[in-house]
Amino acid sequence: MAILVTGGAGYIGSICVEELLEQGYEVIVIDNLQEGHREAVSPEAELFVGDIGDRFLLDRLFQDFDIETVIHFAAEATVALSMKNPQLFFETNVSKGLVLLDIMKENGCSKMIFSSTAALFGNPEYTPIDETHPEKPINAYGESKLMYEKILDWYHSAYGLRYNSFRYFNAAGASMNYGEAHKNESHLIPITLSTALGQREKLHIFGSDYPTKDGTCVRDYLHVIDIAQAHILGLDNLETRPKARYNLGNGVGFTNLEVLKIAEQVTGKTIPFEFSERRPGDPDCLVASSELAKKELEWEPRFDSLESIVRSAWEWHSEHPAGYASPSS
């Protein structure tokens, strides 16, 4: 039995593929390489370059391989872009996601692990955010993911789809082999580290007047390996909990300035920065509770500090300063 990983050449997907292979799974990857990299896919996995909206390609994969479960990472995921071009997000994250579900149904595949987002909660009414928190997204990215979760509910009720959905905020860090190298980078930690490497003149921190302890946004950071492991634990969980949603987070949260300070400590460099205007769609504080995942999945993060997360990212970026274009890749 094989696992199909959509978006498996991307940052989180590629490390999930790596972890799956280490645990003995057969892995098939589909990725359009819009943000992913061929070099990020382990040679032990089979990579097919294509889009999740391509019915012919998807059908061929299900015909050629004995695919038991889909782990679905492929998505448009940049909050700021979702505010400028929501159509792109609904087309990719919802319409093309429907194509994937329908091809699964036609081929008798009834299991999905869905990589969702805690952005579907919007501005928190309380923190840390648990699974009962109201779902009120304030950007098209979060809205598109919430819409897809609702679709999964209907497919569960009507067609017997088994699914586990994981909501989290900021993946960070790296494995020994793979790291974060988006072609259009928008995440704080890799941008901060590229500034430390001298690849950017300065770091821009968006907003300095939020109602937080230092005026900058508070965000929840998890190591990408811990996120991947939660998705893998979901595979067995589908048998006893065929409709489940889990929040993943560190339960604490860090301001942008705190992330900057830790990055300076890890790199041993002073990182220049300046404040810029707030970005539309950015909530003040996003911190998730992982208590349900810890209880039901027995999930325990291996990386329990932001310093350890940033350090693993710094080691990878230092060895791969040009990302997957670096000679060592």
N, C-alpha and C positions, 0 to 999 in steps of 0.2 A: 504494500500500500504506500502511495506517495502523498506528499503534502505539496500543494500548489501555493507558492508565495507570490502574491501580486505586489509589485513595487519592491521586489527582492534585490534590486541593484541600488536601491536608495540607502540612506543612512541607517535607519532603524531596521529596515527589511534585510539588508545585507548581514547585519550582525545577528539577527534572528536566524537567518539561513545558516550562518556559521555555528550557532548554538544547536540548531536542529541536527546538523550533520555530526556534530560531536556526540550527540545522543543516539546516533544510529538511524535516523530517518532518511528516507529517499526524498530528495527535494527537487521540485521543478520550479523555475522562476520565470515570470513574465514581467517585463519592464520595458517601457518605451524609451528609456534613457534620456528623458527630458531633464531630469535632475539626477538620475542614477548614473552609474559607471560600470562598464564591463569588468573593469579591474576589481570592483568591489564584490564580485560574485565568486565565491570559492569554485575552483575548477572541479570540485566533487559534485557540484550541482549542475543541472541542465538549464541553461539560459536561453529563453526565446525572446527576441526583441520584438515587441508589439504592444498594442494598446488593449486595455480591458474592454473597450467598446467594439473590438474586432470579433464579431460572432464566429466567423470562419476559423480564425486562429484558436480561439477558446475551445470551440467544438472539437477541433483536431487534437488539442492537448488532452481533452477528456477521453477522446477515442483511443489515443495512442498510449496513454498512461493510466494506470489504475489509481486515480486520484480519489482519496478518501475524504480529505478535508482541505479547505481553502483558508489560508491566513491572509487577510486582506489589508494590505498597507497602502496600495496605490491610491493617491489622492492629490488634489491641489490643497496646499496647507499653509499658505502665507496670509496671515490675517489682513495686513495692509492691502494686499492685492485684492482680497475678497471684497473690500469696501469699494474698490474702484471698478472691479469687473466681476460682479456676482454671477453673471451668466456662466462664466467659465467654471465656477465652483459647483453650480447646480448641474451643469452638463457632465462634468467629470465625476463628481462625488455621488451624484444621485442617478442621473440617466445612464451613464456607463456602468455604474454599480448594479443597476437593474439588469443590464445585459448579462453581467457576470452571474447574478442570481438565477436568471432564466436558463442559461446554459447549464449551470449546476443542476437545476431541477430536471431539465431534459435528459441529463446523463446520470441521474440517480445519485448525485452527490448532495448530502443533506446536512453537512457540517461546516460551520464557518466560525473562525476567530476573527473578530473585527477590531481593527485598530482605530479607535474613536478619539475623542478629545474632550477634555474638561472645559473647553471653550463653549460647549453647549449650555453651560450653566449661566453664562453672562456675569453680570456684577453680583458677587456673592452676598447673600443675606446673612450668612454666618460663615465662619471658618473654624477648623478645616471643613471643606465641603465633603459631605458624605453622599451616598447614593439616593437619599430621600430629598435632597435639596431641589428646589424648583428649577426647571429647565427653561431659561429665558435668554437665549443667545443674543448678543449685541453686535455680531458681525456675521457676514454671509458664510464664512468658513464654519463657525459653530452651528449655524442654522442648517447647513447642508449635511453635517454629520448627524444632527438630531433627526432630520428627515429620514436619513438612511436607517437609523436605529428603529424608527417607527415602522419602516418598511420591513425590517427584519422581524419585528413583532408580528406583523400580518402574515409573513411567510411562515413563521413558526405556527401560527394558529391555523392557517389554511393548508399548508403543504408539509408540515412536520419538520421544518428546518430547525436544526439545533444550532444555537449560537451563544457565544460569550463575547461581550463587548468590553473593551478596556478604555477608560477615559483617563487621560493624563495630560500634563501641561508641557514641560520642557524636558525633552531627552537631551542628555549631554554625556560627555566622556567618550571613550574609545576602547576597543579591544586591542590586542597586540597587533592585529593585522588590518583592521578596518576602522575608519573614523569618519568624521563629519566634513564633507566637502561639497556643499551645495554650489551649483553654478551661479545661483543668485542668492547669496547668503543674507539672511535676515535675523539670525539668532545671536543673542548677546555673547555667549561664551566663545564661539569660534571667531566672531568679529573682534572681541577683546584680545584674543590670543594672536590673531593676525596683525593687530596693532602692535602688540609686544614684539612681533617678528619684524616690524618695520615695513610691513606691506600696506599699511594705511597710515595716513598722517596723524589721525586722531580718531578716538571713539566718540560717537554721538549717542548721548543718553536722552531718550525722548521723554520730556516732561520732568519738571523739578518741583511741581506744586501739588502733587498727589497727597491725600490725607494719610501719609505713612510717616514713619519715624524720621526719615531724612528727605521726604518729598519725592522719592523715586518709586516706581512700581515695585511691588513685591511679587515674586514668582517662585514656583515650586520646581525644583530640579531633581531629576532621577537619572541614575546611570543607565545608559542604553542597554547594557547587558541585563540589568535588573528588569527593565521593561520587556526585553525579549523573553526572559525566563518566565515572566507572568503569562505571556501569550502561550508559551509551550505548556505550562501547567494547565492552561485552559483546555488543551486537547483531551486530557483524561476527564476533566471536569464536565465536559459535554455529556458524558454518559449519565451522570447523576443530576446535573443541573443544566437542562437543555435550553434554558432561557435565563441568562444571567448577565448582569452588568456590574462592573467593578471599577472603582476609582483607584488610581495609583498615585501616590505622592509621598513626600517626606514629612508632611504634617507640620512643617515649620515655616518655610518660605524665607527668601532672602531678597533684600532690595537690590536694585541695580548697582548702587554704590558699594554694597557689601560684596557683590560678585566681583566688582572691579578690584576691591582691596585684596580679596583672596587670590585673584589672578596675579596681582603684583607680588604677593608673597610667594606664590608657586614659581613664577618666572624669574623673580629677582630683578624685575625691571619696573621703572616708573612708566605707567601707561597714560599718555596724554588723552584728555577727553574734554568735551564741551557739551553743554545742555542744548537741546533742540526742542522745537515745539512738540507737544503731545501728538501721537498718532491716533487717527480715528479708530474706534473699535477696541482700544486698549483699556481693560478694566484696571482698577486701582490695585487690587490684591487678589491673587489666585493661589490658594493652597488646598491641596486635596488630602482627604483622610483615606488611609489604606487598610483600615481595621477589618472590613469585610473580606478583602482579598487575603489578608493574613489569616483570618479565621477559617474561611472555606477552602482556600487554595493551599494553605500553609506556605504562603509566599513570604520570604524574608529577603530584603535587599542585601546584597553583598557589600555594597558601597554605602556606608552610613554617614559620610560627611561630604560637604560640598568640596572641601579641599582635595579629597581623594578623587572625586569626579573630575575636577579641573586639572589635577595632576595627570590623570590618564589621558585627557584631551591634549594637554601640553606636550606630553611625550610623543603622541602620534603626530601632532602638527609640527613639532620640531624635526621629526624624521621625514615628514612629508610636507615641506613648506609650500609646494605647489599642488597639494592634494594628490589625486591619482595620476597627475602628470609628472610627479616627482620620480627621479631615476630609481628609487628603491621600491616603487610600487610594482 
